[in-house]
Amino acid sequence: MSPVKSYRGAAAQIPDLPGVDPRLSRLVEARDHTGETRTWHLLDSGPLLAERGITPRGTLLAVHGNPTFSFLYRSLVRGDIPWRVIAVDQLEMGWSERTGVTRHLQDRITDLSLLTDALSLRGPVVTVGHDWGGIVSVGWALDNRHDVIGMVLTNTGIHQELTESLPRALQFATTPAVLPLTTSLTDAFIRTTLAISDPAPPAEVQAAYLAPYRTVGRRKGVEAFVADIPANAGHPSRSTLERLADGITGLSVPTLFAWGPKDITFSDRFLRDLIARVPHADVHRFEGASHLVWEDADTAGLVADWLEDTFGEDPSSAPRATDAAAPPQARPSVSSFAQQAPQMHLAQAILDRAADPATRRRSAVVEMGKGADGAPREISWELLAARVEDLAAGMLAHGIMPGDRVSILVTPGADLTAVLYACLRIGAVAVIADAGLGVDGLTRAVIGSHADWIIGLEKALLAARALGWPGTRISVQQLPTLDRAALGVDTSIAELAAQGRQMRTLGAPLDAPWPDPDADAAVLFTSGSTGPAKGAVLTHRQMGAMFSAVGETLELQADRGLVAGFAPFALLGPALGAPSVVPDMDITRPGELTARALADAVDALGSPAVFTAPAALRNIIDTAGDLDDRQRAALARVPSFFSAGAPIPAPLLRGLAPVMPSARALTPYGMTECLVVAAIDLEGIEAAGEGPGVCVGRPVARTEVAIAAMDADGTTSGDITTEPGVTGEILVRAPQVRDRYLMLWATTRTASRFEGWHATGDVGHLDSEGRLWVEGRSAHVLATAQGLLTPVQVESAAESVPSVRRSGAAAVGPRGTQQVVVFVELTDTYRPGPAGTPRAADVPLTEAVRRAVRDQTGADVAAVFTTTALPTDIRHNSKIDRAALSAWAEETLQGRKARAL
């Protein structure tokens, strides 16, 4: 008897499904664990590959969970990749046979092995699993090691502690009185699973998922699957689950974890467990995606890229799971000259300043308004060094180990400085996600960092408790016993410091070795101006290079110090032996820094360098009239002024000159991934003259810049050039470039796609003098009928209209024929704060903007809108959200109801 039946002849009841070629459906007969012959339905891309003349490189064996079926993998099985994809419907599920047999976890693993035997499936095989299908696929891989070369797991779990509660959704579903009502008597369990995604899948996709489960009898498998969750020690599947949890640690094959972090069932705690068991795995978290990550994100595209990078064209020679584990490979670096960076231990400067009799009693950190009667409070180098050493010793004694991730949720000041440098001293990885990300952004960053520890203020720990942020909690303040218990606080930094101080007093000095230069030092989160904030991982070598590059570029002198009007930069000073202070300001709204607050901070240090976010410049100029004589004198002593986060146009720097008349105005260009790339002062900007974009100067020391040329449709090609006048994506090569993005395999791949370079996502060009001009984000390039336009070209032209304070360029329509739309803030109506609802500009303003853009760029402007404030990123208040402008314009010009940006 042939194991294969024709799809149309034997299963005519199976409807055509959206996105599924009917020719890929097969019915296969195979014995199950009971010895009976059963009929399986599966999707098989093999015939389609054969039709196209493609020899498969190997096989992907894809196993679904509950309550889905092979339809989940339709994006993978459609023949876009040169691998045969077999996506099965497990027995009792999808369009496979309903046998009436209760199947436990081991039964399903055995059944799947018997099916693959019937198919004569041989290696090389990469298993693909989702939900409880992930567990089944791991079991199959362990039982068929001789064929397995790789593993892909998506939103699944391999271990559940007996002391841990099931996720709430499963607790409810597994309640005996509820189980049949939600799983078989009704289709509530299926509909709830589909509704988790936001937005929910299209109606035709939901109908396809519901199609095999239209009757109570056909839903019995859904009920049995839920009932087979081994939540207690006596469950029939508990021993199998434990075997798989232990066994996966020995699967040394390449592995990919693709995850939807908004999953209410398999949350990030299951991903953390998997990473602990398979630490060599590549990981990509799709922010915004939920349980059905295959529906919510381009998971198939991720898998295709990973297969290509991991196995290439000939996976047949790849090691099988039965082979000895290969030694871990060094991570590829985007920097080819990391060794050129001056080496520095990241806390050494603090210890050196404390040991020097000439500096030990000088101020290291100044906290505005924290002293007696509201005066500044000063912390000396000697006190700071002692605090760092005490905390470092106490952390080690408490169990905070090298490599542990420590999420630091502390406002800038002495506590934050001491905690950060104590982490760096012992090799714990500091996770820095500042409050400038906003509540949502901060939540995503903290959860996504998978921190082992959280050190935070009471407000932060309250959020950690309420929102389930991972990590053992340590408080900054000494909390009352009841508050401590309510917040789940383990200890405080005062207790850690006291423990460390006692150890050192008793003759046990901190003798921990300095961390390896290539060990992870910190995870620094981007601003989130172009999507969810990303965690850039820097090693100790890279972070030291970053500190050195910034210090050299800004000419930061230790005897003068730094006023950090952008709070995270307060952490830079101590690494370079320079005192630092943050002005009295709302650190979540750097654009609202006033001239008075800046002057008071300057006065506390004497004549320091000043660093602010770009958005603060206008407010400093606007509030300069409120300065008194002392404050004016303080600002007149500032030797240098810096601003970064977005390119600064010359008129803004000129407007700042009367406020800080002695300061050299310097604007560096950089990003979280490489904090300084190029720099230019006002004189340099004026010498560069007018041009398309904003001139940000020449590359800083030990840094190279190149351009990836853009094709006609705005995509970057593989051609890398330093020729002047070529517009494209800006590439950077430097020892201070990030190592990778945290749990964002695909993002790291994209940013590193030009070997040895970091692709910034910014677009610009080099001029004949080697100066870099920034013209916006590559994703925002306007592909019009007249050709490519960078957004800054249009915005610079619009801002030449006298009444325009700032502008944002957007595009509507298909690429190649996009129409240009311009949004403007007017000087007499601008107000700080959230963007409002734009309005159509009046005729004179519209014509003035159109004329300016046409004269300077040759492009026609379809519409002009005014707004009281353009939408910008939360952290810098300066990077315009052009994607939001495009979306608003698209809706409005289509006649939909206008809304706030």
C-alpha positions in Angstrom: 0.0 0.0 0.0 1.4 3.4 -0.9 1.7 5.7 2.0 0.6 8.7 -0.1 -3.0 9.4 -1.2 -4.1 12.1 -3.7 -5.3 15.3 -2.0 -8.3 15.8 -4.3 -9.4 12.2 -4.4 -9.2 11.4 -0.7 -9.8 14.7 1.0 -12.1 16.7 -1.1 -13.6 18.1 2.0 -10.5 20.2 2.6 -11.2 23.7 1.4 -8.8 25.9 -0.5 -7.0 28.1 2.0 -5.7 31.6 1.5 -2.0 31.7 0.6 -1.8 27.9 0.2 -1.2 26.3 -3.1 -3.6 23.2 -3.1 -0.9 21.2 -4.9 1.1 21.2 -1.7 -1.5 19.4 0.3 -0.9 15.6 0.9 -2.6 12.8 2.8 -0.1 10.3 4.2 -0.8 7.0 6.0 1.5 5.9 8.8 1.3 3.7 11.8 0.9 5.5 15.2 2.2 4.5 18.6 -0.8 2.1 19.0 0.2 0.2 15.9 -2.9 1.4 14.0 -2.6 3.0 10.5 -3.6 6.7 10.6 -4.1 9.4 8.0 -2.0 12.6 8.3 -2.5 15.8 6.4 0.6 17.8 5.6 1.8 20.6 3.4 4.9 19.6 1.3 6.8 22.1 -0.8 8.8 19.3 -2.5 6.6 19.0 -5.6 6.8 22.8 -6.2 10.6 22.8 -5.9 10.8 19.9 -8.3 8.5 21.8 -10.8 10.9 24.7 -10.6 13.9 22.5 -11.1 15.3 23.2 -7.6 17.2 20.5 -5.7 16.4 21.0 -2.0 19.4 21.7 0.3 17.6 19.9 3.1 14.3 19.6 4.8 12.4 21.8 7.3 10.1 19.7 9.5 7.5 22.2 10.8 5.3 21.2 13.7 2.4 23.4 14.8 0.9 23.7 18.3 -2.6 24.1 19.7 -5.1 25.1 18.3 -3.4 25.8 14.9 -2.4 23.4 12.1 0.0 23.4 9.1 -1.7 26.6 7.8 0.4 28.4 10.3 3.5 27.8 8.1 2.0 28.7 4.8 4.5 31.6 4.4 7.3 29.1 4.8 6.0 26.3 2.6 5.3 28.3 -0.5 8.6 27.4 -2.2 10.4 30.7 -1.7 13.4 29.0 -0.1 15.6 26.2 -1.6 14.6 23.8 1.2 11.9 21.2 1.2 9.3 22.2 3.8 7.0 19.6 5.4 4.4 21.1 7.7 2.3 18.5 9.4 -1.1 18.5 10.9 -0.7 16.5 14.2 -3.2 13.7 14.6 -6.5 14.9 16.1 -5.7 18.4 14.7 -6.1 20.3 11.5 -7.2 18.1 8.6 -5.5 14.9 10.0 -7.5 12.0 11.2 -9.6 12.1 14.3 -8.9 8.8 16.0 -10.5 9.2 19.4 -7.2 8.2 21.0 -5.9 10.3 23.9 -2.4 11.3 23.0 0.2 12.4 25.5 3.4 14.3 24.7 5.6 11.2 24.2 2.9 9.6 22.0 2.9 12.7 19.8 6.7 12.5 19.5 6.6 8.8 18.6 3.7 9.4 16.1 5.8 12.1 14.4 8.8 9.8 14.1 6.6 7.0 12.6 5.3 9.5 10.1 8.8 10.7 9.0 9.8 7.0 8.7 6.8 6.5 6.3 8.0 9.5 4.4 11.6 8.2 4.3 12.7 11.5 5.6 16.4 11.7 6.1 18.9 14.5 6.9 19.9 17.1 6.7 16.8 18.2 8.7 16.1 21.5 10.5 13.2 21.2 12.9 10.7 24.1 13.2 8.3 24.3 16.1 5.7 26.6 17.6 3.7 26.5 20.8 3.4 22.9 22.0 4.6 21.9 18.5 7.9 23.3 19.6 8.1 20.8 22.4 7.1 17.9 20.1 9.8 19.1 17.6 12.5 19.0 20.3 11.4 15.5 21.2 11.7 14.4 17.5 15.1 16.1 17.2 16.4 14.2 20.3 15.0 10.9 19.0 16.4 11.5 15.5 19.7 13.2 16.2 21.4 11.5 13.3 19.4 13.6 10.9 19.2 16.9 12.7 21.5 19.8 11.8 19.5 22.7 13.2 16.5 23.8 15.2 14.1 26.7 15.0 11.7 27.4 18.0 9.0 30.1 18.1 7.0 31.1 21.1 7.2 27.8 22.9 8.3 26.5 26.3 10.4 23.5 27.3 10.3 23.8 31.0 7.7 24.6 33.7 8.8 24.5 37.4 6.4 22.7 39.6 6.5 25.7 41.9 5.6 28.1 39.1 2.1 28.9 38.2 0.9 28.3 34.7 0.3 31.5 32.6 -3.1 32.9 33.6 -4.6 32.1 30.2 -3.7 28.4 30.6 -4.8 28.3 34.3 -8.2 29.4 33.2 -8.3 27.0 30.2 -7.2 24.0 32.2 -9.8 24.4 35.0 -11.8 21.2 34.8 -15.2 23.0 34.7 -14.0 25.3 32.0 -11.8 23.0 29.8 -14.5 21.4 27.6 -16.6 24.6 27.5 -13.8 26.6 26.0 -12.0 24.0 23.9 -14.5 21.5 22.4 -18.0 22.5 23.2 -17.3 25.9 21.7 -14.5 27.3 19.6 -13.7 30.0 22.2 -10.1 28.7 22.7 -9.4 29.0 19.0 -11.0 32.5 18.7 -9.1 33.7 21.8 -5.8 32.6 20.3 -6.5 34.5 17.1 -7.6 37.6 19.0 -4.4 37.9 20.9 -2.7 39.5 17.9 -3.1 43.2 17.5 -4.4 43.7 14.9 -6.1 40.4 14.6 -5.5 38.4 11.4 -7.7 39.2 8.4 -11.2 37.6 8.4 -10.3 35.1 5.7 -7.2 34.0 7.7 -9.3 33.6 10.8 -11.9 31.6 8.9 -9.1 29.3 7.6 -7.9 28.6 11.1 -11.4 27.8 12.2 -12.3 25.6 9.2 -10.9 22.2 10.6 -12.6 22.8 14.0 -16.2 23.4 13.0 -17.8 20.7 15.1 -17.5 19.4 18.7 -16.0 16.2 17.5 -13.4 17.8 15.4 -12.4 20.0 18.4 -11.8 17.1 20.8 -8.1 17.3 19.9 -7.9 20.9 21.1 -9.3 19.9 24.4 -6.9 16.9 24.8 -3.9 19.1 23.9 -4.8 21.6 26.7 -5.4 18.7 29.1 -1.9 17.3 28.3 -0.2 20.4 29.8 2.0 18.8 32.6 1.5 21.3 35.3 2.0 18.8 38.2 4.4 16.1 39.2 1.9 13.3 38.6 0.8 14.3 35.1 1.5 11.5 32.5 3.5 13.9 30.4 5.6 15.4 33.2 8.5 13.0 32.9 8.7 13.5 29.1 8.8 17.3 29.5 11.6 17.0 32.0 13.5 14.6 29.6 13.2 17.2 26.8 14.2 20.1 29.1 17.4 18.3 30.0 18.0 16.9 26.6 17.8 20.2 24.7 20.9 21.3 26.5 22.9 18.7 24.6 21.7 19.6 21.2 24.7 21.5 19.9 23.3 22.3 16.5 22.7 25.8 15.3 19.5 27.1 16.8 17.2 30.1 16.2 14.7 31.5 18.6 12.1 33.8 17.0 9.7 35.4 19.5 6.6 37.5 19.8 7.1 39.2 23.2 3.5 40.2 23.6 2.5 36.5 24.1 0.3 36.1 27.2 1.0 32.4 27.2 4.6 31.8 26.3 6.0 35.0 27.7 9.6 36.1 27.8 10.3 34.0 30.9 10.1 30.9 28.6 12.5 32.5 26.2 14.9 33.2 29.1 14.7 29.6 30.1 15.4 28.5 26.5 18.4 30.8 26.2 19.8 29.5 29.5 19.6 25.9 28.1 20.8 26.7 24.6 23.1 29.7 25.1 24.6 29.5 21.6 21.2 30.1 20.0 20.6 33.1 17.8 17.6 35.1 19.0 15.3 37.6 17.4 12.4 39.3 19.3 9.8 40.9 17.1 8.6 43.8 19.2 4.8 44.1 18.8 4.4 40.5 17.8 2.3 38.2 19.9 1.7 34.4 20.3 1.1 33.8 16.6 4.4 35.3 15.6 4.1 33.6 12.2 1.1 35.9 11.6 2.4 39.0 13.2 5.9 39.3 11.7 7.9 38.1 8.7 9.1 35.0 10.6 9.5 33.1 7.4 11.8 35.8 6.0 13.9 35.6 9.2 14.2 31.9 9.0 15.2 32.0 5.3 18.0 34.5 6.1 19.1 32.5 9.0 19.3 29.3 7.0 21.3 31.1 4.3 23.8 32.6 6.8 24.1 29.4 8.8 24.2 26.6 6.3 24.9 28.3 2.9 24.3 26.3 -0.3 25.5 22.9 1.0 24.1 21.9 4.4 24.8 18.3 3.8 28.2 18.5 5.4 26.9 20.4 8.5 27.5 18.6 11.8 24.6 16.5 13.0 23.2 16.5 16.6 25.1 13.3 17.2 28.5 14.9 16.6 30.6 16.4 19.3 29.9 20.0 20.1 32.0 22.4 18.1 33.9 25.0 20.1 32.0 28.3 20.2 33.0 30.7 17.5 34.1 34.3 18.1 31.4 36.8 17.3 32.1 38.7 14.1 32.9 42.3 14.8 31.9 45.2 12.6 35.1 47.0 13.5 38.4 46.0 11.9 40.5 48.2 14.1 39.2 47.8 17.6 42.8 47.2 18.7 43.6 50.9 17.8 41.4 52.1 20.6 43.2 53.3 23.8 42.6 50.6 26.4 41.1 51.6 29.7 39.4 49.9 32.5 36.1 51.7 32.8 36.3 52.5 36.5 40.0 53.1 36.6 39.9 56.9 36.3 37.7 57.1 39.4 40.2 55.1 41.4 43.1 57.1 40.0 41.5 60.5 40.9 40.7 59.2 44.4 44.3 58.0 44.9 45.8 61.3 43.8 46.2 63.7 46.8 45.8 66.7 44.5 42.3 65.6 43.3 40.8 63.1 45.8 38.8 65.8 47.6 37.6 67.6 44.5 34.1 67.2 43.2 33.4 64.1 41.1 29.6 64.4 41.0 27.4 67.4 41.8 23.7 67.0 42.5 21.7 70.1 42.0 19.3 71.0 44.8 20.3 68.1 47.0 22.4 69.9 49.5 21.4 72.0 52.6 18.8 74.7 51.8 18.6 73.5 48.2 22.3 74.1 47.4 24.2 71.8 45.2 25.6 68.6 46.9 29.1 67.6 46.0 30.5 64.1 46.1 34.3 63.9 46.0 36.4 61.4 44.0 37.5 59.8 47.2 33.9 59.2 48.3 32.8 58.1 44.9 35.7 55.6 44.6 35.0 54.2 48.0 31.3 53.8 47.1 32.2 52.0 43.9 34.5 49.6 45.6 32.1 48.9 48.5 29.2 48.3 46.1 31.4 46.1 43.8 32.4 43.9 46.8 28.9 43.8 48.1 27.4 42.9 44.7 29.8 39.9 44.4 29.1 38.8 47.9 25.3 39.0 47.2 25.6 36.9 44.1 25.7 39.4 41.3 28.3 37.8 39.0 30.3 38.7 36.0 28.0 38.4 32.9 24.8 39.0 34.9 22.6 41.7 33.4 21.7 44.5 35.8 19.0 46.9 34.8 19.7 50.3 36.3 16.7 52.5 36.8 18.1 55.3 38.8 18.0 59.1 38.1 21.4 60.7 37.2 23.5 61.5 40.2 25.9 59.9 42.7 23.8 56.7 43.1 23.6 56.0 39.4 27.3 56.7 38.9 28.4 54.4 41.7 26.1 51.6 40.7 27.1 51.8 37.0 30.8 51.8 37.7 30.5 49.1 40.3 28.9 46.9 37.6 31.6 47.7 35.2 34.3 47.0 37.8 33.1 43.4 38.4 32.0 42.6 34.9 28.2 42.7 35.4 26.5 44.0 32.3 24.9 47.4 32.9 21.5 47.8 31.1 20.9 51.5 30.6 17.3 52.3 29.5 16.7 55.9 30.6 13.4 57.5 31.5 13.6 59.5 28.3 12.2 56.5 26.5 8.8 57.1 28.0 6.8 54.5 30.0 6.0 52.2 27.1 9.5 52.3 25.7 11.1 51.8 29.1 8.8 48.8 29.7 9.8 47.2 26.4 13.5 47.8 27.1 13.5 46.4 30.6 11.5 43.3 29.7 13.4 42.8 26.5 16.8 43.0 28.2 16.1 39.8 30.3 17.8 41.4 33.2 18.9 39.2 36.1 18.8 42.1 38.6 16.9 45.4 38.7 18.4 48.3 40.8 15.9 51.1 41.0 14.1 53.8 42.8 10.9 53.0 44.6 8.8 54.2 41.6 10.7 52.0 39.2 10.4 49.0 41.5 6.7 49.6 41.8 6.4 49.4 38.0 8.6 46.3 38.0 6.2 44.6 40.4 3.1 45.7 38.6 4.3 44.9 35.1 6.2 41.7 35.9 9.6 43.0 34.9 12.3 40.3 35.2 15.1 40.4 37.7 15.7 40.2 41.4 14.9 43.7 42.8 17.3 45.9 44.7 16.2 49.3 46.0 18.1 52.6 46.0 16.4 53.9 49.1 16.2 52.1 52.4 12.6 51.1 52.4 10.3 50.2 55.4 9.8 46.5 55.9 6.2 46.5 54.6 7.1 48.5 51.5 10.0 46.2 50.9 7.9 43.1 51.1 5.1 44.6 48.9 7.6 45.4 46.2 9.5 42.1 46.4 12.7 43.9 47.2 15.7 41.6 48.0 18.1 44.2 49.4 19.2 47.8 48.9 22.4 49.4 47.6 23.1 50.8 51.1 23.1 47.2 52.4 25.3 46.0 49.5 27.7 48.9 50.2 27.7 48.2 53.9 28.4 44.5 53.3 31.3 45.4 50.9 32.7 48.0 53.3 32.7 45.6 56.2 34.5 43.0 54.1 37.1 45.6 53.0 37.5 46.9 56.6 38.1 43.3 57.8 41.0 43.1 55.4 39.3 41.5 52.4 40.1 44.0 49.6 38.3 43.8 46.3 40.6 41.5 44.4 38.2 40.6 41.6 40.0 40.7 38.2 39.2 43.4 35.7 36.8 42.2 33.1 38.0 40.8 29.8 38.1 43.6 27.2 35.9 41.6 24.9 33.3 40.7 27.5 29.9 42.5 27.3 30.0 45.8 29.3 26.7 47.5 28.7 23.4 47.4 26.8 22.5 51.0 25.7 19.1 51.5 24.3 18.5 53.7 21.3 16.0 56.5 21.3 13.3 54.6 19.5 12.9 57.4 17.0 12.6 54.9 14.1 10.7 52.1 15.8 11.0 50.3 19.2 14.2 51.2 21.1 17.0 48.7 20.4 19.5 47.5 22.9 23.0 48.1 21.5 25.6 45.8 23.2 29.0 47.2 23.7 32.0 45.3 25.1 34.4 46.8 27.6 36.9 47.4 24.7 34.2 49.2 22.6 32.8 51.2 25.6 36.3 52.3 26.5 36.9 53.4 22.9 33.6 55.2 23.0 34.5 57.2 26.1 37.9 58.0 24.7 36.5 59.1 21.3 33.8 61.4 22.9 36.3 62.9 25.3 38.8 63.6 22.6 36.2 65.0 20.2 34.7 67.3 22.8 38.1 68.3 24.2 36.7 67.4 27.6 39.2 68.6 30.3 39.2 66.9 33.6 39.8 70.1 35.6 36.7 71.7 34.1 34.1 68.9 33.9 30.8 68.5 32.1 27.3 69.8 32.4 25.1 67.1 31.0 21.9 68.7 29.8 21.1 65.3 28.2 21.2 63.2 31.4 22.8 60.0 30.2 25.9 61.9 29.3 26.5 62.5 33.0 27.9 58.9 33.1 30.7 59.9 30.6 32.6 62.3 33.0 33.8 59.8 35.6 35.3 57.4 33.0 37.5 60.3 31.9 38.2 61.7 35.4 36.0 64.7 34.8 33.3 66.0 37.3 29.8 66.1 36.0 26.4 67.6 36.9 22.9 67.4 35.5 20.9 70.6 35.6 17.7 70.9 37.6 15.3 69.6 34.8 12.8 67.0 33.9 15.2 64.4 32.4 12.3 62.9 30.4 11.8 66.3 28.6 15.3 67.5 27.6 13.8 70.0 25.2 12.5 72.0 28.1 15.9 72.8 29.7 15.9 76.5 30.6 18.8 78.9 30.4 18.5 79.6 34.2 18.8 75.9 35.1 21.7 75.5 32.7 23.5 78.5 34.2 23.1 77.3 37.7 24.6 73.9 36.8 27.5 75.7 35.1 28.1 77.8 38.1 28.3 74.7 40.3 31.4 73.5 38.4 33.0 76.9 37.4 33.7 76.7 33.7 32.7 73.3 32.4 31.9 72.1 29.0 28.2 71.9 28.3 26.3 69.1 26.5 22.5 69.2 25.7 20.0 67.6 23.5 19.4 69.6 20.2 15.8 70.4 21.2 17.0 72.3 24.2 18.9 74.9 22.1 15.8 76.8 21.1 14.4 76.8 24.6 17.7 78.0 26.0 17.7 80.9 23.5 14.0 81.6 24.2 14.5 81.8 28.0 17.8 83.6 28.0 16.0 86.8 28.9 15.2 85.4 32.4 18.9 85.2 33.3 20.2 87.4 36.1 23.8 88.9 36.2 25.3 85.9 38.0 23.8 83.4 35.6 24.9 85.4 32.6 28.5 85.5 34.0 28.4 81.8 34.5 27.3 81.0 30.9 30.0 83.5 29.7 32.6 81.2 31.2 31.6 78.1 29.3 34.6 77.2 27.0 32.8 74.8 24.7 29.2 73.7 23.9 28.1 70.5 22.3 24.9 69.1 21.1 24.2 65.7 19.5 21.2 63.5 18.7 20.3 65.3 15.5 22.3 67.6 13.2 22.2 71.2 14.3 21.8 73.9 11.6 24.0 76.9 11.6 21.3 79.5 12.4 20.6 77.8 15.7 24.2 77.8 16.7 24.5 81.4 15.8 21.5 82.2 18.0 23.2 80.6 20.9 26.4 82.7 20.6 25.1 85.7 22.7 24.0 83.3 25.5 27.5 81.5 25.7 29.7 84.1 24.0 33.1 82.4 24.8 32.0 78.9 23.9 33.2 77.0 20.9 29.9 75.6 19.4 30.5 72.0 18.3 27.9 69.6 17.0 29.0 65.9 16.8 27.2 63.4 14.7 26.7 59.9 16.2 24.3 57.4 17.5 23.9 55.1 20.4 25.6 52.4 18.4 28.7 54.6 17.8 28.4 57.7 20.0 30.6 59.9 18.0 31.3 59.6 14.2 32.1 63.1 13.0 32.1 66.6 14.4 32.1 70.2 13.2 32.0 73.6 14.8 30.1 76.7 13.7 33.1 78.0 11.8 33.3 74.7 9.9 29.6 74.8 9.1 29.9 78.3 7.8 33.0 77.3 5.7 31.1 74.4 4.2 28.4 76.7 3.0 24.9 75.7 1.8 24.3 72.2 0.5 21.8 69.4 0.4 21.5 68.4 4.1 23.4 69.4 7.2 27.2 69.3 7.3 28.4 67.4 10.3 32.1 67.6 9.6 34.9 65.1 9.1 35.2 61.7 10.8 36.8 61.8 14.3 40.0 60.0 15.1 40.2 56.3 14.4 36.9 56.5 12.5 36.1 55.9 8.8 32.9 56.9 7.0 31.8 55.6 3.6 28.6 55.7 1.5 26.5 52.7 0.3 25.1 54.0 -3.0 21.4 54.0 -3.5 19.5 52.5 -6.5 16.8 54.3 -8.3 14.1 53.0 -6.0 16.0 54.2 -2.9 17.4 50.9 -1.8 21.1 50.6 -1.0 23.4 48.5 -3.2 26.6 46.7 -2.4 28.7 49.5 -3.9 30.7 51.3 -1.1 32.3 54.5 -2.0 34.1 57.6 -0.5 33.7 59.5 -3.8 32.2 63.0 -3.2 28.6 63.8 -4.2 27.3 60.2 -4.0 24.1 60.0 -1.9 23.4 56.8 0.0 23.3 55.1 3.3 26.1 56.3 5.7 28.4 53.5 6.8 30.8 53.7 9.8 33.9 51.7 10.8 35.4 52.5 14.2 36.6 50.7 17.4 33.7 52.3 19.3 31.0 50.7 17.1 28.6 48.4 19.0 29.1 44.7 19.0 25.5 43.7 18.2 21.9 44.3 19.0 20.5 42.4 22.0 18.3 39.5 20.8 17.8 41.1 17.5 19.5 38.8 15.1 17.9 40.1 12.0 18.6 43.7 12.9 22.2 43.0 13.6 22.4 41.2 10.3 21.0 44.2 8.4 23.2 46.7 10.1 26.3 44.5 9.5 25.4 43.5 5.9 28.4 45.4 4.6 31.3 43.4 6.0 33.3 45.4 8.5 30.9 48.3 8.5 28.0 49.5 10.6 25.1 50.6 8.4 23.6 53.5 10.2 20.2 53.8 8.5 21.0 57.5 7.9 21.4 58.9 4.4 23.9 61.5 3.2 27.0 62.1 1.2 30.6 63.2 1.4 31.9 66.4 -0.2 35.2 67.1 -1.9 36.8 68.1 1.5 35.9 64.8 3.1 33.1 66.3 5.1 29.9 64.3 5.8 26.5 65.8 5.1 23.4 64.1 6.7 20.2 64.2 4.8 17.8 62.2 6.9 16.9 58.5 7.4 17.3 56.1 4.5 13.8 54.8 5.2 12.4 58.3 4.7 13.9 59.0 1.3 11.3 60.3 -1.1 11.1 58.3 -4.4 9.2 60.8 -6.6 8.6 61.0 -10.3 11.4 63.6 -10.5 13.9 61.2 -8.8 15.1 60.6 -5.3 14.9 63.3 -2.7 16.2 63.1 0.8 14.0 64.6 3.5 16.5 67.2 4.8 16.8 68.6 1.3 13.0 69.4 1.3 13.0 70.5 5.0 16.0 72.9 4.5 14.2 74.5 1.6 11.0 74.9 3.5 12.8 76.4 6.5 14.2 79.1 4.3 10.6 80.6 4.4 10.9 83.3 7.1 7.8 82.3 9.1 8.8 78.6 9.2 10.5 77.5 12.5 10.9 73.9 11.6 9.6 71.5 9.0 9.1 67.8 8.3 9.0 66.2 4.9 6.8 63.2 4.2 5.7 61.2 1.2 2.4 59.6 0.1 1.7 57.1 -2.7 3.7 54.3 -4.2 7.5 54.5 -4.5 8.6 55.9 -7.7 5.7 58.3 -8.0 5.5 59.5 -4.4 4.0 63.0 -3.8 5.8 65.3 -1.4 4.0 66.7 1.6 5.5 69.3 4.0 4.5 69.9 7.6 5.7 73.2 9.2 5.9 74.7 12.7 5.5 78.5 12.5 7.5 80.8 14.7 4.4 82.5 16.1 2.3 79.5 16.9 4.8 76.9 18.1 4.3 75.5 21.6 6.4 72.8 23.3 4.7 69.5 24.0 2.9 66.8 22.1 2.1 67.3 18.5 -1.5 68.2 17.8 -3.8 67.9 14.8 -2.2 69.5 11.7 -4.3 71.9 9.5 -4.0 72.8 5.9 -1.8 75.9 5.5 -3.2 79.1 4.1 -2.6 79.9 0.4 0.2 82.4 0.9 2.2 80.1 3.1 1.5 77.1 0.9 2.8 79.0 -2.2 5.9 80.2 -0.3 6.8 76.7 0.7 6.1 75.3 -2.7 8.2 77.9 -4.4 11.2 77.5 -2.0 11.2 73.7 -2.3 10.8 73.9 -6.1 13.6 76.4 -6.5 16.1 74.5 -4.3 15.3 70.9 -5.1 13.2 70.9 -8.3 10.4 68.9 -6.6 6.8 69.8 -6.5 5.0 69.9 -3.1 1.5 68.4 -3.2 0.3 69.9 0.1 1.5 71.9 3.1 0.1 71.6 6.6 0.8 73.6 9.8 1.1 72.1 13.3 1.9 73.5 16.7 4.6 70.9 17.2 6.1 68.2 15.0 6.1 64.7 16.4 9.6 63.8 17.6 11.3 61.1 19.6 10.8 61.2 23.4 14.4 61.0 24.3 15.9 63.9 22.3 12.7 65.8 21.4 14.4 66.5 18.1 14.2 63.5 15.6 11.1 64.1 13.5 8.9 61.1 13.1 8.5 61.3 9.4 6.7 57.9 9.2 3.9 59.3 11.4 3.7 62.4 9.1 3.4 60.1 6.0 0.7 58.0 7.7 -1.3 61.1 8.7 -1.0 62.7 5.3 -2.0 59.4 3.5 -5.2 59.1 5.7 -6.1 62.8 5.4 -5.6 63.1 1.6 -7.8 60.0 1.2 -10.6 61.8 3.0 -10.4 60.0 6.3 -11.0 61.8 9.6 -8.1 63.8 10.8 -6.5 62.8 14.1 -3.8 64.1 16.3 -0.3 63.0 15.4 
